[in-house]
Every structure is written in structure tokens, then in C-alpha cells.
Amino acid sequence: MVKVLEGSFGSQGEGEFSSDLDVLAREGARRMLAAALEAEVAEYVSRHREVRDEQGRAQVVRNGRARARKVTMGAGTVEVRAPRVNDRREGRKFTSRILLPYMRRSPKVAEVLPILYLQGLSTGDFRGALPVLLGEDASGLSPANVSRLIGTWEEEYETFGKRDLSGVDYVYVWADGVHVNLRLGEQDRLCLLVLIGARPDGTKELIAVEDGYLESTESWADVLRDLKRRGMQAPALAVGDGALGFWAAVRDVWPETREQRDWVHRMANVLDKLPKRLQTKAKEALREIRSAPTREASEREIDRFEEAYGAKYPKTVASLRRDQDKLLTFYDFPAEHWKHIQTSNPIESSFATVRLRQRITKGPGSRKRGLVMAYKLLRMAGQRWRRLNAAELLSLVRAGASFIDGEQPERGDQKDVERVAA
């Protein structure tokens, strides 16, 4: 096939050339999938070739091929006939881990649907968009099938929002309000209230994604009270932007939770109040404040920043010093966790694609549909979230252990800390 395409490239235009590349990519994907399935079956049969019945006949053998089916992948839609295995052992059955039964699309293809919707593409537009992305024979992704798929996601989201939380523990939580370019009425845009937590084993997990009115305290309080009602205990630390109504809500619902302001948001707000010609140097100074090894050293760097910019730009310094103690809370937690708790990046990075300024949907969208799509996008992104460093320290944090400048005090120092705290 490669030789045929190579022979025809010279006389073709750019559009035909691109089309041939697509054909080549799909054929390559089909062959790779077929080869992978063959290797998987061969390995399974070989592994059990010594298993025999009383007559000496092999119990695990090849059994032809399944009927052809179309599978949609990132490279497009291909047709494949998966090899079958006859496993005669009682209670045993071969199931491919590469191509699951009834699979019609790869997880990566399903992942593109919520992104497209949140960026302004309605389900009715999928008829024109999907063939361009995945080829004219895109399998299982007709508008009707997309609607059915979204229906299952809606049921999944409903179950997620009612689950019992009494058996789980979130030591750290990250909160953010995400505004999505999905018009719900004449003026309203969908505002997502998102909460992600860190489990004691260091894994991150989506806790909640709800809609709210402009990130208000009332909206956040409704979310947190519902989580508490379903059994969620107070996290040791919450991380978020200083502008959130979340903070007043968390003080009401979980007053014992410590607060850490998001450094990325704070640095952006501070720099925004300076002339552009000064921003590069000021940014370096802010990084020195953030990366200082101790709270005392960080406070000294803040004083130096004020000396440099306070006279001419008092609003800049006021922005930096606002809730200063809560900006430096991270010093009371393990140093290994600082890179994780200084920012709400788990949420920011997950929504990087839908934060892009895309066109708004032509007609009013569905609030529930937007929530479901955001939920699905976050669950898919969650599969790539990194575990926290030094996860074993989370149990100490949950137990209330004290940390000074990121380090646990020695036993004698610990008594001094407890005496001062008392």
C-alpha cells in the first residue's frame, strides 16, 4: 500500500495528498491493532498449551475469528475481525484486554466529546464535525448514538452526586470556580464549582462538580453542606484562589480546615498592577518569596518587595500582603507537599482546553448537559493526575502532626510547639 501511495503522490494536489495520508494512517492503525490482537491470543494459548483433558486434548485453542466490526480510534474508523479463543476450562473465558467486547470506540475518542461540547459544539453539530475528525465511517458516533452515550453519562453523574462519602478521607482539597463559554440564558454563563481531594495514599480524586452563581458563598456553602451531609469529614487543608466565595463557606461548614491561597493566581494579580516594564523583575522577586526555605525568610522577601515597589505602587503591595498568613500556610505542612498545595493546578490544568476563548453556542445550552460534560472531562483527566510526593506523610498530617517550615520538629522541639500552641 505504501508503494501505491508513493507512486501517486507526485501528480496529486495538497488535498488529495492529505487524504492519502489519512488512508495510510488508518491502514497502519488497522494492521497494528490486528497484530496486537493476534499476539495477545497467541500468548494466551501458548501460556495454557499444557492444559489437557482426560483424553489428552488441549483445553485452550484458537477458534477462528469474530464477525467484523468497526472501531473508531484517533486515526479514524477501521474494520477488524478479532481472533477468538475456545477455553474449555470450567468458569474460564478469554477476554481481550486490548479490544473489549462490544467496544466501538477508544477511550480517547470518547474523551473528545465533552471537550467539543464545552467549547461550543452542540450535539447536532457532531454530524458535520466527527467525519472531519475521524473519517466518513466514524463508527458508533452518529448524533443519535452520541445522545445515547450522553444519557449514560447523565445517569453516572446523578449517581456520583449521591454517593456515600463516610468511608473516604480527603486530607487536602483544591477548590476553584470555572467559567465555561456555554450560554444558558440571555446573560448567564455556566459557572462550575469544582472540588478535588487528595486521599491518604496520595491519589487525587474528583469530589464534586456543581453549578453555582458567580462562585458565591451561598453556592459554595450548598455544595459543602451536601458533602458533609453525605459523610465527608473536614479536610486538613483547602487550596484555592483568594477571590472565591469558597472561603467564607468552608469556615462555616468546616471551621477547623486550614486555608492556603493559590500562589499562581496571587502572582498574576500582583503583576497585573505593575507596568509591563517592571513585571519581569517583580516576577523574579515573587518567585523568591514563594521558594524561600522558611516562613521567616519568605516574610523578609515580602518586606524587600514592599521596599522596592510600595512607594509608587501601593496597590501592588496591598495585593501581595492580603491574607498574607494564609498565603504562607504551606510552611506548616510537609516540604515534600509544597509543590502540590501552593496552587490549584489539578483543576486549572484539567480545564486548560475549555478555558480557551471559543465561540459560544448559538442557542441556549443545557445547564445539566454542561455539568455532565464537565464531570466526564474531569473524570477522564483524573486518570492522568499524579500522586502526591511522599504520600506516607499524609497520615501524619491527618493525625495532626506539627510541621515547622516543612519539617517535623524533634521530640523536644515538639513539646515546645505544643506548649506555645496551648
Secondary structure, 3 states (H helix, E strand, C coil): CHHHHHHHHCCCCHHHHHHHHHHHHHHHHHHHHHHHHHHHHHHHHHHCCCCECCCCCECEEEEEECCCEEEEECCEEEEECCEEEEECCCCCCCCCCCCCCCCCECHHHHHHHHHHHHCCCCHHHHHHHHHHHHCCCCCCCCHHHHHHHHHHHHHHHHHHCCCCCCCCCCCEEEEEEEEEEEECCCCCEEEEEEEEEECCCCCEEEEEEEECCCCCHHHHHHHHHHHHHCCCCCCCEEEECCCCCHHHHHHHHCCCCEEEECHHHHHHHHHHCCCHHHHHHHHHHHHHHHHCCCHHHHHHHHHHHHHHHCCCCHHHHHHHHCCHHHHCHHHHCCHHHHHHHCCCHHHHHHCCCCCCCCCCCCCCCCHHHHHHHHHHHHHHHHCCCCCCCCHHHHHHHHCCCCCECCECCCHHHHHHHHHHHC
